[in-house]
Amino acid sequence: MDLPWEPAARSPELSVTPAGEQAAARLTVSGDLDLVGAPDFLEQFEKSLPALPGPIEMDLGAVDFIDCAGARAVLRTHELAVRSGHRITVVGVSPAVALIFDLLGYRQPLDPARGEDR
């Protein structure tokens, strides 16, 4: 049986830069964040979370492709972070990320003021 879609060309990768002298730990996401890669992304995020002591900055600027499953995974990271006592903000978005979140009614990813100013 042929599938109507191709698997992700680049599975998402998550790199963690500890807070150090910065105010927050930086999580950099790259690759394709889609139906195939979103579960791996969430698993990597959950494994990294206990080692992060304070606020988290998520950089989505190197995400090449994102679909609704990927957007849902990004929103899920917010739930997981808040539940574990972290504040998480997005500090960079690629055009693909900006487009999907705009289509979903968010001014930016992880923006609690969804749909305002529209």
Secondary structure in CASP SS format (residue, H / E / C, confidence):
PFRMAT SS
TARGET T0000
AUTHOR 0000-0000-0000
METHOD secondary structure of the structure
MODEL  1
M C 1.00
D C 1.00
L C 1.00
P C 1.00
W C 1.00
E C 1.00
P C 1.00
A C 1.00
A C 1.00
R C 1.00
S C 1.00
P C 1.00
E E 1.00
L E 1.00
S E 1.00
V E 1.00
T E 1.00
P C 1.00
A C 1.00
G C 1.00
E C 1.00
Q C 1.00
A C 1.00
A C 1.00
A E 1.00
R E 1.00
L E 1.00
T E 1.00
V E 1.00
S E 1.00
G E 1.00
D E 1.00
L E 1.00
D C 1.00
L C 1.00
V C 1.00
G C 1.00
A H 1.00
P H 1.00
D H 1.00
F H 1.00
L H 1.00
E H 1.00
Q H 1.00
F H 1.00
E H 1.00
K H 1.00
S H 1.00
L H 1.00
P H 1.00
A H 1.00
L C 1.00
P C 1.00
G C 1.00
P C 1.00
I E 1.00
E E 1.00
M E 1.00
D E 1.00
L E 1.00
G E 1.00
A E 1.00
V E 1.00
D E 1.00
F E 1.00
I E 1.00
D C 1.00
C H 1.00
A H 1.00
G H 1.00
A H 1.00
R H 1.00
A H 1.00
V H 1.00
L H 1.00
R H 1.00
T H 1.00
H H 1.00
E H 1.00
L H 1.00
A H 1.00
V H 1.00
R H 1.00
S C 1.00
G C 1.00
H C 1.00
R C 1.00
I E 1.00
T E 1.00
V E 1.00
V E 1.00
G E 1.00
V E 1.00
S C 1.00
P H 1.00
A H 1.00
V H 1.00
A H 1.00
L H 1.00
I H 1.00
F H 1.00
D H 1.00
L H 1.00
L C 1.00
G C 1.00
Y C 1.00
R C 1.00
Q C 1.00
P C 1.00
L C 1.00
D C 1.00
P C 1.00
A C 1.00
R C 1.00
G C 1.00
E C 1.00
D C 1.00
R C 1.00
END
